[in-house]
Amino acid sequence: MVKIAVLQMTSGIDPEANIAAIIVAIRQAAENDAEVLFTPEMSVLLDRDRRRGAQWINEDYEQSIIDELALMSAKWQIDLALGSMAVPFCTGKSANRSHYFRQDNQNPVTYDKIHMFDVDLANGESWRESNAYQPGQEVVTIDGTPLGRLGLTICYDLRFPDLFSALGKLRCDAIAVPAAFTRPTGAAHWHVMLRARAIEAQAFVIAAAQVGRHEDGRETYGHSLVVDPWGEVLLDMGGEGPGLGFCDINLGRIAEVRAQVPSLANARKIPN
């Protein structure tokens, strides 16, 4: 059994306050014997005002955050899956980047969000991530985590089954889906899509989420989830507010599910 911790956040426009909350969660997770802590998308800064937020997106500040969180991971002897933060990219845009810190204080493994949230919702909300963010190009997995092989995704990636099919073919044991889902899309699709992706990839899905009303005016759905390879929801943190949740992961469940329904082994190339 592997115990994990999931941090549900209401991140705001002050990165120092957000980082302080993450550090408190690292300590609390370690004190409760968790081996990995998962945080949401844009844990460090969540701000729709891109001009205001830009002051924090530079290489020096990025490195200071990485150094501090790597130190905390090592100090408390716990791996940290930082859902994502905005970092500078060579094109002049930013990247929405996940960081996985091992407790041995080495450089984190990173993943850049591939799919950009460019949508106009029926409630009047409009989002154009591609105006500010450069899409990632690589599927990323990490071997040797407490959960085995971990696949990395971010939020809107959830809607693209080809990515999860690739992670399933790579035999990921778990997939992280940190998110800041809007309330309308979350209420409609969050639970069903996360359960479907876990079933398709026959892997645990761990989705740390933003929740509530944020300082920049947005509202997020919450309901951080852990789903097992059969599609059973093991943890649902609800949509009321931030908090730290815990879940025990039975990695033996993966082999049981793959033996019962060997869809990964039976998959065939679909002709054009």
Summary of the structure (lengths in Angstrom):
residues: 272
radius of gyration: 17.5
end to end distance: 42.6
largest distance: 52.9
contacts: 926
relative contact order: 0.17
helix: 33%
strand: 30%
